[in-house]
Amino acid sequence: MQEDMRKESWFIIFFSKWWRVHALSSLLRLCNTWLGRCAILLCALVQVGLLFILFVGCPETTAYDEEWEYSGQSSWHEGENVTLPQCLSSGPTFPPPQDAGIVLPRVRPLQIAAAGGNSSAPRRFSRVRCVGNMQDVSHLEDRACLFSDLCYDPLAQDFVFFTPAAQVPVIFDNRRGAQFSFRRRGGGEDEDFLFLTYHLHRIRERLLWKAGMTTELGKPASFSPLTRDGPIPQSAVRLPGVHVLSTAHRDQLNLGHLVWEDAFPMFVSMASLGVYSPCVSIIRTHGCEVYPHRSSERRLCEKFAEGFLRPLTGTCGGGISTLASFAAKARSEGLVCLDTLVAGGTYGAFDEARYMVGRGHLVPLFRTVVLAWHGVDPSARPSSHQILLYRKMGRRGILNFDEVASSVASAFGHEARVCETSYVGLTLAEQLAMLSRTTIAVSPCGGASLILPFLPEGAYAILVNYMEPKTLFRRGTHGECYGCSWTMESEFWDHVAGVNKMYYQVFRDSDFEDGKPSRHAAVRIWTPRLVKLIRAAMFDQTY
């Protein structure tokens, strides 16, 4: 009996211990399960946070001076608006186009007479000299070249580079070695040597170019001449002077793109290669004929080309022609050789700051050339203040323009001429003359503001900023931090030294139309802040 009781007590003790161990182990397993789930959840939250920081960035606290802060209240009462005069009520009489008379350093090659050569009939070969990336042949966008005695063969319908037996390599590529040809076809390569236009950095356009070497308009976007052994035939016709080969910008109806990513790069390439001349002939792969059924666009294209490309040709140059017309002339004359041909260059200005590095000092010289062509004295300096307000409605415009005009007129009308313009109906000569009398210009950002580098030296341009909305998994196309006040074309403006810049910054959704900030949204100006900017600019100009 006692033995049975001992067995029963042992069983009870064992069972109770087993139950406690089992319960404890179950509790531990439950804790481990929840801890694992928590760890996984915590890890997931950390990953989401890292992705948020990667694509959006950390939230930033705007720390601007409270004196400039927007109060949220209107600064002008309805009914007090005034009508501003137009900045140019009647156009001045402009003299005929004239050359600027600027002189830039020229690079002259060594020319040593060949020993025992036949001086009566010397053999001529093509030559080339380039600036830009000469270490990697595939970097077309950073290279400009000066060709001497480059010929156009009407039978081959292409430019031909005549090479001697002892040819100087075209480029010393750091992977491919010395290269003796401009054009690379086959063997997995299908590229040219130079770009003739811009906007081929985008993936879609790069693929389009790779597929057909053309722009979206179906026109050549890059260039490389054929190479042919032997001297230039003596029967070839030689054209003296400087020629420039280029392709029209895809946005040639946008003043900013045409001026600073089309005309200005030609000027820069000539200056960089040491062959700037006031007498230039421009050969375009295509012209304004790409708008055959849109007469208004064609007229605008011709207006911009005449206004900003023709100043480069000067009164003594050959003007602007298309490659088709040049080829037609060559067919009637046979092999035609150009004494000097400039092609390629850095055609960007707005997307990356590196495009303008080292080029800012040429902006005032380009300004001089353009103003002189339009009969505006580049050295003229205003003797009194003129505040120009650009009236632009709609996209990127000023929502409360009348309120802004009234406030500025009330604050400065007694000491400056305050006027407005929309540029509509004015010739380019009238627009540039208007700017030559302006000391302070207030303008929304975008294409229209890019005529302001033609302001007098020391003038102020007050540019309205924009702000990108805060969205997830998106980066600004120009590196914008979301919630930050951003300057459109800042990559360009940072290198324009002749004109002082101020920026009307925006930090709140309420600064934009319908409370929706974006790169293209119209902006509501708080006039006290703008008045302070103008007052500071006038003080800086007063001595």
C-alpha positions as CSV (number, residue, x, y, z in Angstrom):
1,M,0.0,0.0,0.0
2,Q,2.7,2.3,1.0
3,E,4.6,1.3,-2.2
4,D,1.6,2.2,-4.3
5,M,1.3,5.6,-2.6
6,R,5.0,6.2,-3.2
7,K,4.6,5.4,-6.9
8,E,1.5,7.7,-7.1
9,S,3.3,10.6,-5.4
10,W,6.3,10.1,-7.7
11,F,4.0,10.2,-10.7
12,I,2.3,13.4,-9.4
13,I,5.6,15.1,-8.8
14,F,6.9,14.0,-12.2
15,F,3.8,15.2,-13.9
16,S,3.8,18.5,-12.1
17,K,7.4,19.1,-13.0
18,W,6.8,18.0,-16.6
19,W,3.8,20.4,-16.8
20,R,5.8,23.3,-15.5
21,V,8.7,22.6,-18.0
22,H,6.2,22.2,-20.8
23,A,4.4,25.3,-19.9
24,L,7.7,27.2,-19.6
25,S,8.9,25.9,-23.0
26,S,5.6,26.8,-24.6
27,L,5.8,30.3,-23.1
28,L,9.3,30.6,-24.4
29,R,8.3,29.4,-27.9
30,L,5.4,31.9,-27.9
31,C,7.8,34.7,-26.8
32,N,10.3,33.7,-29.5
33,T,7.6,33.6,-32.1
34,W,6.4,37.1,-31.2
35,L,9.9,38.4,-30.8
36,G,10.7,37.0,-34.3
37,R,7.6,38.7,-35.7
38,C,8.6,42.0,-34.0
39,A,12.1,41.7,-35.3
40,I,10.9,41.1,-38.8
41,L,8.4,44.0,-38.6
42,L,11.2,46.3,-37.2
43,C,13.5,45.2,-40.0
44,A,10.8,46.0,-42.5
45,L,10.2,49.4,-41.0
46,V,13.9,50.2,-41.2
47,Q,14.0,49.1,-44.8
48,V,11.0,51.3,-45.7
49,G,12.7,54.2,-43.9
50,L,15.9,53.7,-45.8
51,L,14.0,53.6,-49.1
52,F,12.1,56.8,-48.2
53,I,15.4,58.6,-47.4
54,L,17.0,57.3,-50.6
55,F,14.2,58.3,-52.9
56,V,12.7,61.3,-51.1
57,G,15.3,62.6,-48.7
58,C,15.0,63.5,-45.1
59,P,12.4,66.2,-44.2
60,E,14.0,69.6,-44.1
61,T,13.1,72.5,-41.9
62,T,12.9,75.7,-43.8
63,A,15.0,78.2,-41.9
64,Y,14.5,81.5,-43.7
65,D,14.4,84.9,-42.1
66,E,11.0,85.5,-40.4
67,E,11.0,89.1,-41.7
68,W,10.5,87.7,-45.2
69,E,7.8,85.2,-44.1
70,Y,4.5,85.2,-45.9
71,S,1.7,86.4,-43.5
72,G,-1.1,84.7,-45.5
73,Q,-2.9,88.0,-46.0
74,S,-3.1,90.2,-49.0
75,S,-0.8,93.2,-49.0
76,W,-3.0,95.3,-51.3
77,H,-6.6,96.2,-51.2
78,E,-8.9,95.6,-54.1
79,G,-9.6,98.7,-56.1
80,E,-6.2,100.2,-55.7
81,N,-4.6,98.6,-58.7
82,V,-2.9,100.9,-61.2
83,T,-2.2,100.5,-64.9
84,L,1.5,100.4,-65.6
85,P,2.9,101.9,-68.9
86,Q,4.4,99.6,-71.4
87,C,8.2,99.5,-71.1
88,L,8.6,100.4,-74.8
89,S,5.7,102.5,-76.0
90,S,7.3,103.4,-79.3
91,G,10.2,101.6,-81.0
92,P,13.5,103.5,-81.6
93,T,15.1,103.9,-85.0
94,F,17.7,101.2,-85.2
95,P,20.8,101.5,-87.4
96,P,21.5,98.7,-89.9
97,P,23.1,95.5,-88.5
98,Q,26.8,95.9,-87.6
99,D,29.6,93.8,-86.3
100,A,30.6,94.0,-82.7
101,G,34.3,94.5,-83.4
102,I,35.4,92.1,-80.6
103,V,38.7,90.3,-81.0
104,L,39.5,86.9,-79.5
105,P,42.8,85.1,-79.5
106,R,43.4,83.0,-82.6
107,V,45.4,79.8,-82.8
108,R,47.6,79.6,-85.9
109,P,49.2,76.3,-86.8
110,L,52.8,75.9,-87.7
111,Q,53.4,75.9,-91.5
112,I,57.0,74.9,-92.4
113,A,57.9,74.4,-96.1
114,A,58.6,70.8,-97.0
115,A,62.2,70.0,-97.9
116,G,62.6,69.5,-101.7
117,G,58.8,69.9,-102.2
118,N,57.2,71.1,-105.4
119,S,56.1,74.6,-104.5
120,S,54.2,75.0,-107.7
121,A,51.7,72.3,-107.0
122,P,51.8,71.4,-103.3
123,R,49.8,68.4,-102.2
124,R,47.0,69.3,-99.7
125,F,45.6,67.0,-97.0
126,S,42.8,67.4,-94.5
127,R,43.7,68.2,-90.9
128,V,41.8,68.3,-87.6
129,R,42.3,69.7,-84.1
130,C,39.9,69.1,-81.3
131,V,39.1,70.2,-77.7
132,G,37.1,68.3,-75.1
133,N,37.2,64.7,-74.2
134,M,40.1,63.1,-76.3
135,Q,40.6,60.1,-74.0
136,D,37.4,58.2,-74.8
137,V,36.0,58.2,-78.3
138,S,32.5,57.5,-77.2
139,H,32.1,60.8,-75.3
140,L,30.7,62.8,-78.2
141,E,28.9,65.5,-76.2
142,D,32.1,67.0,-74.8
143,R,34.1,67.4,-78.0
144,A,34.4,70.2,-80.6
145,C,36.7,70.0,-83.6
146,L,38.3,72.3,-86.2
147,F,38.6,70.7,-89.6
148,S,40.9,72.2,-92.2
149,D,40.4,71.4,-95.9
150,L,37.5,69.1,-95.2
151,C,35.7,68.3,-98.5
152,Y,32.2,67.5,-99.5
153,D,31.9,64.8,-102.2
154,P,28.6,65.0,-104.0
155,L,29.0,61.5,-105.3
156,A,29.4,60.0,-101.9
157,Q,26.9,62.6,-100.5
158,D,29.2,63.0,-97.5
159,F,32.1,64.9,-96.1
160,V,35.6,63.4,-96.8
161,F,38.8,63.7,-94.8
162,F,41.8,63.1,-97.0
163,T,44.7,61.5,-95.1
164,P,48.4,61.1,-95.8
165,A,50.4,57.9,-95.3
166,A,51.8,59.3,-92.1
167,Q,48.5,60.2,-90.6
168,V,48.2,61.7,-87.2
169,P,45.8,59.6,-85.1
170,V,42.4,61.1,-84.7
171,I,42.3,60.2,-81.0
172,F,44.3,58.2,-78.5
173,D,41.5,56.2,-76.8
174,N,42.4,54.9,-73.4
175,R,40.9,51.5,-74.1
176,R,41.0,51.1,-77.9
177,G,44.4,52.7,-78.5
178,A,45.2,55.1,-81.4
179,Q,42.2,55.6,-83.7
180,F,42.6,56.7,-87.3
181,S,38.9,56.9,-88.3
182,F,36.1,59.2,-87.2
183,R,33.3,56.9,-88.0
184,R,32.9,53.6,-86.1
185,R,30.7,51.0,-87.7
186,G,30.5,47.2,-87.1
187,G,32.1,45.1,-84.4
188,G,29.5,46.1,-81.9
189,E,30.0,49.8,-82.5
190,D,27.8,52.2,-84.4
191,E,28.7,55.8,-83.4
192,D,30.0,59.0,-84.8
193,F,32.6,61.4,-83.6
194,L,30.7,64.6,-82.7
195,F,27.3,65.8,-81.7
196,L,25.7,68.6,-83.7
197,T,22.9,69.3,-81.2
198,Y,21.7,68.6,-77.6
199,H,19.1,66.6,-75.8
200,L,20.6,63.2,-76.6
201,H,21.3,62.5,-72.9
202,R,17.8,61.2,-72.4
203,I,17.4,57.5,-72.8
204,R,14.6,57.6,-75.3
205,E,16.4,60.1,-77.5
206,R,19.7,58.3,-77.2
207,L,18.1,55.0,-78.3
208,L,16.5,56.9,-81.2
209,W,19.9,58.4,-82.2
210,K,21.6,55.0,-82.0
211,A,18.9,53.5,-84.2
212,G,19.2,56.1,-87.0
213,M,21.7,58.8,-86.0
214,T,18.9,61.3,-86.2
215,T,16.9,63.6,-83.9
216,E,13.2,63.3,-83.2
217,L,12.6,65.4,-86.4
218,G,14.5,62.8,-88.4
219,K,17.5,65.0,-89.0
220,P,21.2,64.2,-88.3
221,A,22.2,64.6,-84.7
222,S,25.8,63.6,-85.0
223,F,28.7,63.9,-87.4
224,S,31.8,62.1,-88.6
225,P,33.4,62.4,-92.0
226,L,34.6,59.6,-94.2
227,T,38.4,59.1,-94.4
228,R,40.0,58.6,-97.7
229,D,43.7,57.9,-98.4
230,G,45.6,60.3,-100.6
231,P,45.8,64.1,-101.2
232,I,42.9,66.4,-102.1
233,P,42.4,66.4,-105.9
234,Q,43.7,69.6,-107.5
235,S,40.4,70.1,-109.2
236,A,38.6,70.6,-105.9
237,V,36.9,74.0,-105.3
238,R,38.1,75.6,-102.1
239,L,35.8,77.8,-100.0
240,P,37.6,80.3,-97.8
241,G,36.4,81.6,-94.4
242,V,35.0,79.9,-91.3
243,H,32.1,77.6,-91.6
244,V,30.1,76.1,-88.7
245,L,28.1,72.9,-89.0
246,S,25.2,72.2,-86.6
247,T,21.7,70.8,-86.2
248,A,18.9,72.9,-85.0
249,H,17.8,72.4,-81.4
250,R,14.7,70.3,-81.0
251,D,13.1,73.2,-79.1
252,Q,14.0,75.9,-81.6
253,L,10.7,77.6,-80.9
254,N,11.8,78.2,-77.3
255,L,14.0,81.3,-77.1
256,G,16.0,80.1,-74.1
257,H,17.0,76.8,-75.7
258,L,17.8,78.3,-79.1
259,V,19.9,81.1,-77.7
260,W,21.9,79.2,-75.0
261,E,21.9,75.6,-76.3
262,D,22.2,76.4,-80.0
263,A,23.7,79.8,-81.0
264,F,25.9,80.3,-77.9
265,P,27.6,76.9,-78.1
266,M,28.7,77.8,-81.7
267,F,30.3,81.0,-80.4
268,V,31.9,79.0,-77.6
269,S,33.3,76.3,-79.9
270,M,34.9,79.0,-82.2
271,A,36.4,80.8,-79.2
272,S,37.7,77.5,-77.7
273,L,39.3,76.4,-80.9
274,G,40.9,79.8,-81.5
275,V,39.1,80.6,-84.8
276,Y,36.4,83.1,-83.8
277,S,35.6,85.3,-86.7
278,P,32.9,88.0,-87.2
279,C,32.5,86.7,-90.7
280,V,31.0,83.1,-90.5
281,S,28.9,80.9,-92.7
282,I,26.5,78.6,-90.8
283,I,25.5,75.3,-92.4
284,R,22.4,73.7,-90.7
285,T,21.5,70.1,-91.4
286,H,18.0,71.5,-91.6
287,G,16.2,74.8,-91.1
288,C,12.8,76.1,-90.4
289,E,11.4,74.1,-93.3
290,V,10.6,71.4,-90.8
291,Y,7.4,73.4,-90.1
292,P,5.9,73.3,-93.7
293,H,2.3,73.3,-92.6
294,R,2.5,75.5,-89.5
295,S,3.2,79.0,-90.8
296,S,3.1,80.6,-87.3
297,E,5.7,78.3,-86.0
298,R,7.8,78.7,-89.1
299,R,7.7,82.5,-88.7
300,L,8.8,82.2,-85.0
301,C,11.6,79.9,-86.0
302,E,12.8,82.3,-88.6
303,K,12.5,85.2,-86.2
304,F,14.7,83.5,-83.6
305,A,17.2,82.3,-86.2
306,E,17.5,85.8,-87.7
307,G,17.8,87.3,-84.2
308,F,20.4,85.1,-82.6
309,L,22.1,83.0,-85.4
310,R,22.6,85.8,-87.9
311,P,24.7,87.9,-85.5
312,L,27.3,85.2,-85.6
313,T,27.6,85.3,-89.4
314,G,28.1,89.1,-89.3
315,T,27.6,91.4,-92.3
316,C,30.6,89.9,-94.1
317,G,29.8,86.2,-93.6
318,G,27.9,83.8,-95.8
319,G,24.7,83.8,-93.8
320,I,22.7,80.7,-92.9
321,S,22.2,77.8,-95.3
322,T,21.0,74.2,-95.1
323,L,23.1,71.2,-95.8
324,A,20.7,70.4,-98.7
325,S,21.4,73.7,-100.4
326,F,25.2,73.3,-99.8
327,A,25.1,69.8,-101.3
328,A,23.2,71.1,-104.3
329,K,25.9,73.7,-104.9
330,A,28.5,71.0,-104.6
331,R,26.8,68.9,-107.2
332,S,27.2,71.7,-109.7
333,E,30.8,72.4,-108.8
334,G,32.2,69.0,-108.0
335,L,34.3,68.3,-104.9
336,V,34.1,71.4,-102.6
337,C,36.6,71.8,-99.8
338,L,36.1,74.1,-96.8
339,D,39.1,76.0,-95.6
340,T,37.8,75.9,-92.0
341,L,34.9,74.0,-90.6
342,V,33.9,74.0,-86.9
343,A,31.7,71.1,-85.7
344,G,30.6,69.7,-82.4
345,G,30.8,71.3,-78.9
346,T,29.0,71.2,-75.6
347,Y,25.4,72.1,-76.6
348,G,23.9,71.8,-73.1
349,A,23.4,74.7,-70.7
350,F,20.6,73.9,-68.3
351,D,20.6,70.3,-67.2
352,E,24.1,70.0,-65.6
353,A,26.3,72.7,-64.1
354,R,29.4,71.3,-65.8
355,Y,28.1,72.4,-69.2
356,M,28.7,76.1,-68.2
357,V,31.9,75.7,-66.2
358,G,34.6,77.8,-67.8
359,R,32.2,79.4,-70.3
360,G,30.6,82.2,-68.2
361,H,33.2,84.8,-69.3
362,L,32.0,84.3,-72.9
363,V,28.4,85.3,-72.1
364,P,29.2,89.1,-72.0
365,L,31.1,88.7,-75.4
366,F,28.2,86.9,-76.9
367,R,25.8,89.6,-75.6
368,T,28.0,92.2,-77.3
369,V,27.8,90.4,-80.6
370,V,24.0,90.1,-80.5
371,L,23.3,93.6,-79.3
372,A,25.5,95.2,-81.9
373,W,23.8,93.2,-84.6
374,H,20.4,94.7,-83.5
375,G,21.7,98.2,-83.3
376,V,21.8,98.4,-79.5
377,D,24.9,99.9,-78.0
378,P,26.4,97.1,-75.8
379,S,28.3,99.6,-73.6
380,A,25.2,101.8,-72.9
381,R,24.5,102.2,-69.2
382,P,21.2,103.6,-67.8
383,S,21.4,106.8,-65.9
384,S,18.1,106.3,-64.1
385,H,16.2,103.4,-62.7
386,Q,13.7,101.4,-64.8
387,I,11.9,98.5,-63.1
388,L,10.5,96.0,-65.6
389,L,7.8,93.6,-64.6
390,Y,7.1,90.7,-67.0
391,R,3.4,90.0,-67.3
392,K,3.1,86.2,-68.0
393,M,-0.2,84.6,-67.4
394,G,-0.9,80.9,-67.1
395,R,1.9,78.4,-66.7
396,R,4.7,79.7,-64.5
397,G,3.1,83.1,-64.5
398,I,2.4,85.5,-61.6
399,L,-1.2,85.0,-60.3
400,N,-1.6,88.4,-58.7
401,F,0.3,90.5,-61.3
402,D,-2.0,93.5,-60.9
403,E,-1.5,93.5,-57.2
404,V,2.3,93.2,-57.6
405,A,2.3,96.1,-60.2
406,S,0.3,98.3,-57.9
407,S,2.6,97.7,-54.9
408,V,5.8,98.2,-56.9
409,A,4.5,101.4,-58.5
410,S,3.4,102.8,-55.1
411,A,6.8,101.9,-53.5
412,F,9.1,103.1,-56.3
413,G,7.1,105.3,-58.7
414,H,8.6,108.4,-57.2
415,E,12.2,107.3,-57.9
416,A,12.0,104.9,-60.8
417,R,10.1,104.3,-64.0
418,V,8.0,101.2,-63.3
419,C,6.6,99.5,-66.4
420,E,5.4,96.2,-67.6
421,T,5.8,94.1,-70.8
422,S,4.6,90.8,-72.2
423,Y,7.1,91.0,-75.2
424,V,4.1,90.4,-77.5
425,G,4.2,92.4,-80.7
426,L,7.8,93.6,-80.2
427,T,10.6,92.8,-82.5
428,L,13.8,91.4,-81.0
429,A,15.5,94.7,-81.6
430,E,12.8,96.5,-79.6
431,Q,13.0,93.9,-76.8
432,L,16.8,94.2,-76.5
433,A,16.5,98.0,-76.6
434,M,14.0,97.9,-73.8
435,L,16.3,95.7,-71.7
436,S,19.2,98.1,-72.3
437,R,17.3,100.8,-70.4
438,T,16.3,98.4,-67.5
439,T,18.1,98.3,-64.2
440,I,15.9,95.8,-62.4
441,A,13.7,93.1,-64.1
442,V,11.2,90.9,-62.3
443,S,10.3,87.7,-64.2
444,P,8.9,84.3,-63.8
445,C,11.3,81.5,-64.5
446,G,11.5,79.6,-67.8
447,G,12.2,80.4,-71.4
448,A,11.1,84.1,-71.3
449,S,13.5,84.9,-68.4
450,L,16.5,83.7,-70.5
451,I,16.5,87.0,-72.5
452,L,17.6,88.7,-69.3
453,P,21.4,88.0,-69.7
454,F,21.2,90.8,-72.3
455,L,20.5,93.3,-69.5
456,P,23.1,96.0,-68.9
457,E,26.1,94.9,-66.9
458,G,25.3,95.4,-63.2
459,A,21.5,95.2,-63.7
460,Y,19.5,92.9,-61.4
461,A,17.2,90.0,-62.5
462,I,14.7,88.9,-59.8
463,L,13.6,85.5,-60.8
464,V,10.6,83.7,-59.3
465,N,11.4,80.2,-58.0
466,Y,9.3,77.0,-58.0
467,M,8.9,74.1,-55.7
468,E,8.3,70.4,-56.4
469,P,5.5,68.6,-54.5
470,K,6.4,66.1,-51.9
471,T,5.8,62.7,-53.4
472,L,7.1,59.2,-52.7
473,F,9.6,57.3,-54.8
474,R,10.5,60.2,-57.0
475,R,13.6,62.4,-57.4
476,G,13.7,65.9,-58.9
477,T,14.9,66.0,-62.5
478,H,17.4,68.7,-61.5
479,G,18.2,67.3,-58.1
480,E,15.5,69.3,-56.3
481,C,15.0,68.6,-52.6
482,Y,11.2,68.5,-52.0
483,G,9.8,71.3,-50.0
484,C,12.8,73.5,-51.1
485,S,12.6,76.7,-53.2
486,W,14.4,75.9,-56.5
487,T,15.7,78.1,-59.3
488,M,14.9,77.0,-62.8
489,E,18.0,77.0,-65.0
490,S,20.2,77.6,-61.9
491,E,22.9,75.5,-63.7
492,F,23.1,78.3,-66.2
493,W,22.4,81.4,-64.1
494,D,25.1,80.5,-61.6
495,H,27.7,81.3,-64.4
496,V,26.2,84.5,-65.7
497,A,28.4,87.0,-64.0
498,G,27.4,90.2,-65.9
499,V,23.9,90.3,-64.4
500,N,23.2,90.2,-60.7
501,K,20.6,87.7,-59.6
502,M,18.0,87.7,-56.8
503,Y,15.4,85.0,-56.3
504,Y,11.8,85.3,-55.0
505,Q,11.6,82.0,-53.0
506,V,8.6,79.9,-52.4
507,F,8.2,77.4,-49.6
508,R,4.4,76.8,-49.1
509,D,1.7,75.1,-51.0
510,S,-0.3,78.3,-50.7
511,D,2.2,80.2,-52.8
512,F,0.9,78.3,-55.9
513,E,-2.2,78.2,-57.9
514,D,-4.9,76.0,-56.3
515,G,-2.3,75.2,-53.6
516,K,-0.5,72.7,-55.8
517,P,3.2,73.4,-56.2
518,S,5.0,72.1,-59.2
519,R,7.7,73.1,-61.7
520,H,5.1,74.7,-64.0
521,A,2.6,76.1,-61.6
522,A,1.8,79.8,-61.4
523,V,3.0,81.6,-58.3
524,R,1.2,84.1,-56.0
525,I,3.7,86.8,-54.9
526,W,3.6,88.3,-51.5
527,T,4.4,91.9,-52.4
528,P,6.2,93.1,-49.2
529,R,8.9,90.5,-49.7
530,L,9.3,91.5,-53.4
531,V,9.5,95.2,-52.5
532,K,12.3,94.4,-50.1
533,L,14.2,92.6,-52.8
534,I,13.8,95.5,-55.2
535,R,14.8,98.0,-52.5
536,A,18.0,96.0,-51.8
537,A,18.8,95.9,-55.5
538,M,18.3,99.7,-55.9
539,F,20.5,100.4,-52.8
540,D,23.3,98.2,-54.3
541,Q,23.2,100.2,-57.5
542,T,23.2,103.7,-55.8
543,Y,26.5,105.5,-55.1
